[in-house]
Amino acid sequence: MNSFKGNIFFFKGWLNFSSLKVLELLPAKARHNFFEILKLYIKLYIVQAEKQTMMPQAV
């Protein structure tokens, strides 16, 4: 769970004020697409992290 918190701080740092200023310059559709891709990437990261922490069950 700590690595997940570390990655949240990474995203917060990555989307800092200057990055958001650049995003404001994009057309609305491009900005929307950027955030949709970012949301999908975060969901994929969470699923991968959950798969790595799951222990295989004995049959």
Distance bins in CASP14 RR format, pairs under 12 A and 6 or more apart:
PFRMAT RR
TARGET T0000
AUTHOR 0000-0000-0000
RMODE 2
METHOD distances of the structure
MODEL  1
1 7 0 0 0 0 0 1 0 0 0 0 0
1 8 0 0 0 0 0 1 0 0 0 0 0
1 46 0 0 0 0 0 1 0 0 0 0 0
1 49 0 0 0 0 1 0 0 0 0 0 0
1 50 0 0 0 0 0 1 0 0 0 0 0
1 53 0 0 0 0 1 0 0 0 0 0 0
2 8 0 0 0 0 0 1 0 0 0 0 0
2 9 0 0 0 0 0 1 0 0 0 0 0
2 49 0 0 0 0 0 1 0 0 0 0 0
3 9 0 0 0 0 0 1 0 0 0 0 0
3 10 0 0 0 0 0 1 0 0 0 0 0
3 45 0 0 0 0 0 1 0 0 0 0 0
3 46 0 0 0 0 0 1 0 0 0 0 0
3 48 0 0 0 0 0 1 0 0 0 0 0
3 49 1 0 0 1 0 0 0 0 0 0 0
3 52 0 0 0 0 1 0 0 0 0 0 0
3 53 0 0 0 0 0 1 0 0 0 0 0
4 10 0 0 0 0 0 1 0 0 0 0 0
4 11 0 0 0 0 0 1 0 0 0 0 0
4 42 0 0 0 0 0 1 0 0 0 0 0
4 45 0 0 0 0 1 0 0 0 0 0 0
4 46 1 0 0 1 0 0 0 0 0 0 0
4 48 0 0 0 0 0 1 0 0 0 0 0
4 49 1 0 0 1 0 0 0 0 0 0 0
4 50 0 0 0 0 1 0 0 0 0 0 0
4 52 0 0 0 0 0 1 0 0 0 0 0
4 53 0 0 0 0 1 0 0 0 0 0 0
5 11 0 0 0 0 0 1 0 0 0 0 0
5 12 0 0 0 0 0 1 0 0 0 0 0
5 49 0 0 0 0 0 1 0 0 0 0 0
6 12 0 0 0 0 1 0 0 0 0 0 0
6 13 0 0 0 0 0 1 0 0 0 0 0
6 14 0 0 0 0 0 1 0 0 0 0 0
6 45 0 0 0 0 0 1 0 0 0 0 0
6 49 0 0 0 0 0 1 0 0 0 0 0
7 13 0 0 0 0 0 1 0 0 0 0 0
7 14 0 0 0 0 0 1 0 0 0 0 0
7 41 0 0 0 0 0 1 0 0 0 0 0
7 42 0 0 0 0 1 0 0 0 0 0 0
7 45 1 0 0 1 0 0 0 0 0 0 0
7 46 0 0 0 0 1 0 0 0 0 0 0
7 48 0 0 0 0 0 1 0 0 0 0 0
7 49 0 0 0 0 1 0 0 0 0 0 0
8 14 0 0 0 0 0 1 0 0 0 0 0
8 15 0 0 0 0 0 1 0 0 0 0 0
8 42 0 0 0 0 1 0 0 0 0 0 0
8 45 0 0 0 0 0 1 0 0 0 0 0
8 46 0 0 0 0 0 1 0 0 0 0 0
8 49 0 0 0 0 0 1 0 0 0 0 0
9 15 0 0 0 0 0 1 0 0 0 0 0
9 16 0 0 0 0 0 1 0 0 0 0 0
10 16 0 0 0 0 0 1 0 0 0 0 0
10 42 0 0 0 0 0 1 0 0 0 0 0
10 45 0 0 0 0 0 1 0 0 0 0 0
11 19 0 0 0 0 0 1 0 0 0 0 0
11 38 0 0 0 0 1 0 0 0 0 0 0
11 39 0 0 0 0 0 1 0 0 0 0 0
11 41 0 0 0 0 1 0 0 0 0 0 0
11 42 1 0 0 1 0 0 0 0 0 0 0
11 45 0 0 0 0 1 0 0 0 0 0 0
12 19 0 0 0 0 0 1 0 0 0 0 0
12 20 0 0 0 0 0 1 0 0 0 0 0
13 19 0 0 0 0 1 0 0 0 0 0 0
13 20 0 0 0 0 0 1 0 0 0 0 0
14 20 0 0 0 0 0 1 0 0 0 0 0
14 22 0 0 0 0 0 1 0 0 0 0 0
14 23 0 0 0 0 0 1 0 0 0 0 0
14 38 0 0 0 0 1 0 0 0 0 0 0
14 41 0 0 0 0 0 1 0 0 0 0 0
14 42 0 0 0 0 0 1 0 0 0 0 0
15 21 0 0 0 0 0 1 0 0 0 0 0
15 22 0 0 0 0 0 1 0 0 0 0 0
15 23 0 0 0 0 1 0 0 0 0 0 0
15 34 0 0 0 0 0 1 0 0 0 0 0
15 35 0 0 0 0 1 0 0 0 0 0 0
15 38 0 0 0 0 1 0 0 0 0 0 0
15 42 0 0 0 0 0 1 0 0 0 0 0
16 22 0 0 0 0 0 1 0 0 0 0 0
16 23 0 0 0 0 0 1 0 0 0 0 0
17 23 0 0 0 0 0 1 0 0 0 0 0
17 24 0 0 0 0 0 1 0 0 0 0 0
18 24 0 0 0 0 0 1 0 0 0 0 0
18 25 0 0 0 0 0 1 0 0 0 0 0
19 25 0 0 0 0 0 1 0 0 0 0 0
19 26 0 0 0 0 0 1 0 0 0 0 0
19 31 0 0 0 0 0 1 0 0 0 0 0
19 34 0 0 0 0 0 1 0 0 0 0 0
19 38 0 0 0 0 0 1 0 0 0 0 0
20 26 0 0 0 0 0 1 0 0 0 0 0
20 31 0 0 0 0 0 1 0 0 0 0 0
20 34 0 0 0 0 0 1 0 0 0 0 0
20 35 0 0 0 0 0 1 0 0 0 0 0
22 30 0 0 0 0 0 1 0 0 0 0 0
22 31 0 0 0 0 0 1 0 0 0 0 0
22 34 0 0 0 0 0 1 0 0 0 0 0
23 30 0 0 0 0 1 0 0 0 0 0 0
23 31 1 0 1 0 0 0 0 0 0 0 0
23 32 0 0 0 0 0 1 0 0 0 0 0
23 33 0 0 0 0 0 1 0 0 0 0 0
23 34 1 0 0 1 0 0 0 0 0 0 0
23 35 0 0 0 0 1 0 0 0 0 0 0
23 38 0 0 0 0 0 1 0 0 0 0 0
24 30 0 0 0 0 0 1 0 0 0 0 0
24 31 1 0 0 1 0 0 0 0 0 0 0
24 34 0 0 0 0 0 1 0 0 0 0 0
25 31 0 0 0 0 1 0 0 0 0 0 0
25 34 0 0 0 0 0 1 0 0 0 0 0
26 32 0 0 0 0 1 0 0 0 0 0 0
26 33 0 0 0 0 1 0 0 0 0 0 0
26 34 1 0 0 1 0 0 0 0 0 0 0
26 35 0 0 0 0 0 1 0 0 0 0 0
27 33 0 0 0 0 1 0 0 0 0 0 0
27 34 0 0 0 0 0 1 0 0 0 0 0
28 34 0 0 0 0 0 1 0 0 0 0 0
28 35 0 0 0 0 0 1 0 0 0 0 0
29 35 0 0 0 0 0 1 0 0 0 0 0
29 36 0 0 0 0 0 1 0 0 0 0 0
30 36 0 0 0 0 0 1 0 0 0 0 0
30 37 0 0 0 0 0 1 0 0 0 0 0
31 37 0 0 0 0 0 1 0 0 0 0 0
31 38 0 0 0 0 0 1 0 0 0 0 0
32 38 0 0 0 0 0 1 0 0 0 0 0
32 39 0 0 0 0 0 1 0 0 0 0 0
33 39 0 0 0 0 0 1 0 0 0 0 0
33 40 0 0 0 0 0 1 0 0 0 0 0
34 40 0 0 0 0 0 1 0 0 0 0 0
34 41 0 0 0 0 0 1 0 0 0 0 0
35 41 0 0 0 0 0 1 0 0 0 0 0
35 42 0 0 0 0 0 1 0 0 0 0 0
36 42 0 0 0 0 0 1 0 0 0 0 0
36 43 0 0 0 0 0 1 0 0 0 0 0
37 43 0 0 0 0 0 1 0 0 0 0 0
37 44 0 0 0 0 0 1 0 0 0 0 0
38 44 0 0 0 0 0 1 0 0 0 0 0
38 45 0 0 0 0 0 1 0 0 0 0 0
39 45 0 0 0 0 0 1 0 0 0 0 0
39 46 0 0 0 0 0 1 0 0 0 0 0
40 46 0 0 0 0 0 1 0 0 0 0 0
40 47 0 0 0 0 0 1 0 0 0 0 0
41 47 0 0 0 0 0 1 0 0 0 0 0
41 48 0 0 0 0 0 1 0 0 0 0 0
42 48 0 0 0 0 0 1 0 0 0 0 0
42 49 0 0 0 0 0 1 0 0 0 0 0
43 49 0 0 0 0 0 1 0 0 0 0 0
43 50 0 0 0 0 0 1 0 0 0 0 0
44 50 0 0 0 0 0 1 0 0 0 0 0
44 51 0 0 0 0 0 1 0 0 0 0 0
45 51 0 0 0 0 0 1 0 0 0 0 0
45 52 0 0 0 0 0 1 0 0 0 0 0
46 52 0 0 0 0 0 1 0 0 0 0 0
46 53 0 0 0 0 0 1 0 0 0 0 0
47 53 0 0 0 0 0 1 0 0 0 0 0
47 54 0 0 0 0 0 1 0 0 0 0 0
48 54 0 0 0 0 0 1 0 0 0 0 0
END
